[in-house]
Amino acid sequence: MMKGISLFTLRLICLLLVTAAGTFTLLSFSPVDPIRAYIGSDLLHVPPEQYPLIAARWGLDLPLWQRFLHWFTQVLQGDFGYSMLYNAPVSQVIGERFATSFALLVSAWLFSGIVGLLLGLTAGRYLNRWPDRLISTLSYLLASLPTFWIGLLLLSLFAVKLNWAPICCAWTPGSQAETASWGDKLHHLILPMLALGLLGVGNIALHTRARVAEVMNSEFIRYAQAQGDKGWPLVNFHILRHAITPALCLQFASVGELLGGSLLAEKVFAYPGLGQATIDAGLHGDIPLLMGIVMFCAILVFCGNSIANALLHRLNRGAARQL
């Protein structure tokens, strides 16, 4: 047990170190000038002699390796720095923005998993028949469409033409997150959740369909059918338990794809979450905030992949016992 925890911690540290070094190096090649972005509209009113002082204030006058070493030393002490854009500690900005994104990410994750699993079970159960052809075509289409295009399509149809859903934001503009009702937040959540959730439905459905088709051709399914099992009882007691674990593996492994899709979904719907903060930080050269978000997302992706690996290991052990 302790060996497994130690190995998990060591892998996480190595991942964060490599990710931090690579991201810090790539950001140094960004065409965005952090000082000009920080000054903003006051650029014409700031004398040139103030530039070196601002650069020294944010440590931008130091060589790249010294800046990275200084930042990494602060991170080890629990200090992720100060956001130039939001004028607040990075940890505070990430906490506030992730609290808004959490409902979107979790609901989209559950939606894609449940809908994808049900579609995959149906397609595999009726293999090479019209339900399978319809679901497979739809799944390939969803898997190939970008998130922003789906978001724009949903926005133009349900928000602009039909006026069934709000056009933007996470709550009614003019109100605050603390005072907005749960019904208002849920109303604003539906379209971004659909745009982000549909991103993973196709992959889950196609993967589950292939797994169900494999299980349907196995000997124990033929034996169960010979014993009189058919219809949904056959699916519930035999097919589902063999198809759900691989689907869960793929679902946990898609955390990175979900986080990447949230950037575009939140931008399209002006959703004030972590994805929107990432785009704003990149456009304004807010290196401390970008580094903090990248490290936070790297931890989430690592945890998702670790859970997927654990489920896959359990699945392989179960298959080995059956042999």
C-alpha positions as CSV (number, residue, x, y, z in Angstrom):
1,M,0.0,0.0,0.0
2,M,2.7,2.5,1.0
3,K,4.8,1.5,-2.0
4,G,1.8,2.3,-4.3
5,I,1.3,5.6,-2.7
6,S,5.0,6.5,-2.9
7,L,5.1,5.5,-6.6
8,F,1.9,7.6,-7.2
9,T,3.5,10.6,-5.5
10,L,6.8,10.2,-7.4
11,R,5.0,10.1,-10.7
12,L,3.0,13.1,-9.9
13,I,6.0,15.1,-8.9
14,C,7.9,14.2,-12.1
15,L,4.9,15.1,-14.2
16,L,4.4,18.5,-12.5
17,L,8.1,19.2,-12.8
18,V,8.3,18.4,-16.6
19,T,5.0,20.2,-17.2
20,A,6.1,23.3,-15.4
21,A,9.4,23.5,-17.1
22,G,7.9,22.9,-20.6
23,T,5.1,25.4,-20.1
24,F,7.4,28.0,-18.6
25,T,9.7,27.7,-21.6
26,L,6.9,27.9,-24.1
27,L,5.5,31.0,-22.5
28,S,8.8,32.7,-22.8
29,F,8.3,32.6,-26.6
30,S,4.9,34.2,-26.4
31,P,4.5,37.4,-28.6
32,V,2.4,39.0,-25.8
33,D,4.3,41.6,-23.8
34,P,3.2,41.1,-20.2
35,I,4.2,44.7,-19.3
36,R,2.2,46.3,-22.1
37,A,-0.8,44.0,-21.3
38,Y,-0.5,44.9,-17.6
39,I,-0.5,48.6,-18.3
40,G,-3.3,48.3,-20.8
41,S,-5.1,51.6,-21.7
42,D,-2.7,53.6,-19.6
43,L,0.2,52.8,-22.0
44,L,0.4,56.3,-23.3
45,H,0.5,57.8,-19.8
46,V,3.2,55.6,-18.3
47,P,6.7,57.1,-18.8
48,P,9.3,54.8,-20.4
49,E,11.4,54.9,-17.2
50,Q,8.6,53.0,-15.4
51,Y,9.0,50.0,-17.6
52,P,12.1,48.6,-15.9
53,L,10.5,49.1,-12.5
54,I,7.4,47.2,-13.5
55,A,9.5,44.4,-15.0
56,A,11.5,44.2,-11.8
57,R,8.2,44.1,-9.8
58,W,7.1,41.0,-11.6
59,G,10.6,39.5,-12.0
60,L,10.5,39.8,-15.8
61,D,14.0,41.3,-15.8
62,L,15.6,38.1,-14.7
63,P,16.9,35.3,-17.0
64,L,14.5,32.5,-17.8
65,W,16.1,29.9,-15.5
66,Q,16.1,32.3,-12.5
67,R,12.5,33.2,-13.0
68,F,11.5,29.5,-13.2
69,L,13.6,28.6,-10.1
70,H,12.1,31.5,-8.2
71,W,8.6,30.5,-9.2
72,F,9.1,26.8,-8.4
73,T,10.6,27.6,-5.0
74,Q,7.5,29.7,-4.2
75,V,5.2,26.8,-5.4
76,L,7.0,24.4,-3.0
77,Q,6.1,26.8,-0.2
78,G,2.5,26.9,-1.3
79,D,2.6,30.3,-3.0
80,F,1.5,30.2,-6.6
81,G,2.2,33.9,-7.1
82,Y,0.0,36.9,-7.9
83,S,-2.2,37.4,-10.9
84,M,-1.3,40.4,-13.0
85,L,-4.8,40.4,-14.7
86,Y,-7.1,39.9,-11.7
87,N,-4.8,41.6,-9.1
88,A,-5.4,38.7,-6.7
89,P,-3.5,35.6,-5.5
90,V,-3.4,32.9,-8.2
91,S,-4.8,30.3,-5.8
92,Q,-7.8,32.5,-5.0
93,V,-8.5,33.1,-8.7
94,I,-8.3,29.4,-9.5
95,G,-10.5,28.5,-6.5
96,E,-13.2,31.0,-7.5
97,R,-13.2,30.2,-11.2
98,F,-13.0,26.4,-10.7
99,A,-16.0,26.7,-8.3
100,T,-18.0,28.0,-11.3
101,S,-16.6,25.5,-13.7
102,F,-17.1,22.5,-11.4
103,A,-20.8,22.2,-12.0
104,L,-20.2,22.5,-15.8
105,L,-17.4,19.9,-15.9
106,V,-19.2,17.4,-13.6
107,S,-22.5,17.6,-15.4
108,A,-20.9,17.4,-18.8
109,W,-18.8,14.4,-17.7
110,L,-21.9,12.6,-16.3
111,F,-24.0,13.5,-19.4
112,S,-21.4,12.2,-21.9
113,G,-20.8,9.0,-19.9
114,I,-24.5,8.1,-19.3
115,V,-25.8,9.0,-22.8
116,G,-22.7,7.5,-24.5
117,L,-23.1,4.2,-22.5
118,L,-26.8,3.9,-23.3
119,L,-26.3,4.6,-27.0
120,G,-23.4,2.1,-27.1
121,L,-25.4,-0.6,-25.4
122,T,-28.3,0.0,-27.8
123,A,-26.1,-0.1,-30.9
124,G,-24.2,-3.2,-29.8
125,R,-27.4,-4.9,-28.9
126,Y,-28.9,-4.3,-32.3
127,L,-25.6,-4.8,-34.2
128,N,-25.8,-4.1,-38.0
129,R,-29.5,-3.1,-37.8
130,W,-31.0,0.3,-38.2
131,P,-30.6,1.4,-34.5
132,D,-26.9,0.5,-34.8
133,R,-26.5,2.4,-38.1
134,L,-28.2,5.5,-36.8
135,I,-26.3,5.6,-33.6
136,S,-23.0,4.9,-35.2
137,T,-23.5,7.6,-37.8
138,L,-24.5,10.1,-35.1
139,S,-21.5,9.0,-32.9
140,Y,-19.0,9.5,-35.7
141,L,-20.5,12.9,-36.4
142,L,-20.3,14.0,-32.8
143,A,-16.7,12.7,-32.4
144,S,-15.6,14.8,-35.4
145,L,-17.3,18.1,-34.6
146,P,-15.4,20.7,-32.6
147,T,-16.9,22.0,-29.3
148,F,-17.1,25.6,-30.4
149,W,-19.1,24.7,-33.5
150,I,-21.6,22.6,-31.4
151,G,-21.8,25.5,-29.0
152,L,-22.5,28.1,-31.7
153,L,-25.1,25.8,-33.2
154,L,-26.9,25.3,-29.9
155,L,-26.6,29.0,-29.1
156,S,-28.1,30.1,-32.4
157,L,-31.0,27.6,-32.3
158,F,-32.1,27.4,-28.6
159,A,-31.0,30.9,-27.4
160,V,-31.4,33.2,-30.4
161,K,-34.2,31.6,-32.5
162,L,-36.3,29.7,-30.0
163,N,-35.4,31.8,-27.0
164,W,-35.6,28.8,-24.7
165,A,-32.2,29.3,-23.0
166,P,-30.1,32.4,-22.0
167,I,-27.5,33.5,-24.4
168,C,-24.6,33.8,-22.1
169,C,-23.1,33.8,-18.6
170,A,-23.5,31.5,-15.6
171,W,-26.3,33.5,-14.0
172,T,-28.5,36.5,-14.9
173,P,-26.2,39.5,-15.8
174,G,-26.3,42.1,-13.0
175,S,-26.6,39.5,-10.2
176,Q,-23.9,37.9,-8.2
177,A,-22.9,34.2,-7.8
178,E,-23.8,34.4,-4.1
179,T,-27.3,35.8,-4.7
180,A,-28.3,34.0,-7.9
181,S,-30.8,31.1,-7.4
182,W,-30.0,27.5,-8.2
183,G,-32.8,27.5,-10.8
184,D,-31.2,30.5,-12.5
185,K,-27.7,28.8,-12.5
186,L,-29.2,25.6,-13.8
187,H,-31.0,27.5,-16.6
188,H,-27.7,29.0,-17.7
189,L,-25.9,25.7,-17.3
190,I,-27.9,23.6,-19.8
191,L,-26.5,24.8,-23.1
192,P,-22.8,24.9,-22.1
193,M,-23.2,21.5,-20.5
194,L,-24.7,20.1,-23.7
195,A,-22.0,21.6,-25.9
196,L,-19.3,20.2,-23.7
197,G,-21.0,16.9,-22.9
198,L,-21.7,16.0,-26.6
199,L,-17.9,16.2,-27.1
200,G,-17.5,12.8,-25.4
201,V,-20.7,11.0,-26.3
202,G,-19.5,9.8,-29.6
203,N,-16.3,8.2,-28.3
204,I,-18.0,6.5,-25.4
205,A,-20.9,5.2,-27.6
206,L,-18.5,3.8,-30.2
207,H,-16.2,2.2,-27.6
208,T,-19.2,0.6,-25.8
209,R,-20.7,-0.6,-29.0
210,A,-17.5,-2.5,-29.9
211,R,-17.3,-3.9,-26.4
212,V,-20.9,-5.1,-26.5
213,A,-20.5,-6.6,-29.9
214,E,-17.5,-8.6,-28.6
215,V,-19.5,-9.7,-25.5
216,M,-22.5,-10.7,-27.6
217,N,-20.3,-13.2,-29.6
218,S,-18.9,-14.8,-26.4
219,E,-19.7,-18.3,-25.3
220,F,-21.3,-17.3,-22.0
221,I,-23.8,-15.1,-23.7
222,R,-24.8,-17.9,-26.0
223,Y,-25.2,-20.1,-23.0
224,A,-27.3,-17.5,-21.3
225,Q,-29.5,-17.2,-24.4
226,A,-29.8,-21.0,-24.5
227,Q,-31.0,-20.8,-20.9
228,G,-33.8,-18.4,-21.9
229,D,-32.3,-15.1,-21.1
230,K,-33.1,-12.4,-23.6
231,G,-34.0,-8.7,-24.0
232,W,-33.0,-6.2,-21.4
233,P,-32.5,-8.9,-18.6
234,L,-29.7,-10.2,-20.7
235,V,-28.2,-6.7,-21.0
236,N,-28.6,-5.9,-17.3
237,F,-27.1,-9.2,-15.9
238,H,-24.5,-10.1,-18.5
239,I,-23.7,-7.4,-21.0
240,L,-23.7,-4.3,-18.8
241,R,-21.3,-5.5,-16.2
242,H,-18.8,-6.4,-18.9
243,A,-19.2,-3.1,-20.9
244,I,-19.4,-0.6,-18.1
245,T,-15.8,-0.9,-16.8
246,P,-14.1,-0.2,-20.1
247,A,-16.5,2.7,-20.6
248,L,-15.5,4.1,-17.2
249,C,-11.8,3.7,-18.1
250,L,-12.3,5.7,-21.2
251,Q,-14.4,8.3,-19.3
252,F,-11.8,8.9,-16.7
253,A,-9.1,9.0,-19.3
254,S,-11.0,11.8,-21.1
255,V,-10.6,14.3,-18.3
256,G,-7.9,16.2,-20.3
257,E,-10.2,16.3,-23.4
258,L,-13.0,17.6,-21.2
259,L,-10.8,20.4,-19.7
260,G,-9.6,21.4,-23.2
261,G,-13.2,21.5,-24.5
262,S,-14.2,23.7,-21.6
263,L,-12.0,26.5,-22.8
264,L,-14.0,26.8,-26.1
265,A,-17.4,26.1,-24.5
266,E,-16.9,28.8,-21.8
267,K,-15.6,31.3,-24.4
268,V,-18.6,30.7,-26.7
269,F,-21.1,31.1,-23.8
270,A,-19.1,33.8,-21.9
271,Y,-19.2,31.4,-18.9
272,P,-17.0,32.9,-16.2
273,G,-15.1,29.7,-15.3
274,L,-11.6,28.4,-15.3
275,G,-11.5,28.0,-19.1
276,Q,-12.4,31.6,-19.6
277,A,-9.7,32.7,-17.1
278,T,-7.2,30.6,-19.0
279,I,-7.9,32.3,-22.3
280,D,-7.9,35.8,-20.7
281,A,-4.6,35.0,-18.9
282,G,-3.0,33.9,-22.2
283,L,-4.2,37.0,-24.1
284,H,-2.8,39.3,-21.4
285,G,0.4,37.4,-20.7
286,D,-0.5,36.6,-17.1
287,I,2.3,34.1,-16.6
288,P,1.7,33.3,-12.9
289,L,-2.0,32.6,-13.5
290,L,-1.3,30.5,-16.6
291,M,1.3,28.4,-14.7
292,G,-1.1,27.9,-11.8
293,I,-3.9,26.8,-14.1
294,V,-1.7,24.5,-16.1
295,M,-0.4,22.8,-12.9
296,F,-3.9,22.5,-11.5
297,C,-5.2,20.9,-14.7
298,A,-2.2,18.6,-14.9
299,I,-3.1,17.3,-11.4
300,L,-6.7,16.7,-12.5
301,V,-5.6,14.9,-15.7
302,F,-3.1,12.8,-13.8
303,C,-5.7,11.7,-11.3
304,G,-8.2,10.9,-14.0
305,N,-5.6,8.7,-15.9
306,S,-4.6,7.0,-12.6
307,I,-8.2,6.0,-11.9
308,A,-8.5,4.8,-15.5
309,N,-5.4,2.7,-15.1
310,A,-6.6,1.2,-11.8
311,L,-9.9,0.3,-13.5
312,L,-8.1,-1.2,-16.4
313,H,-5.9,-3.2,-14.1
314,R,-8.9,-4.5,-12.3
315,L,-10.6,-5.4,-15.7
316,N,-7.5,-7.3,-16.8
317,R,-7.3,-9.3,-13.6
318,G,-11.0,-10.2,-13.9
319,A,-10.3,-11.4,-17.5
320,A,-7.3,-13.4,-16.4
321,R,-9.4,-15.2,-13.7
322,Q,-12.0,-16.1,-16.3
323,L,-9.3,-17.7,-18.4
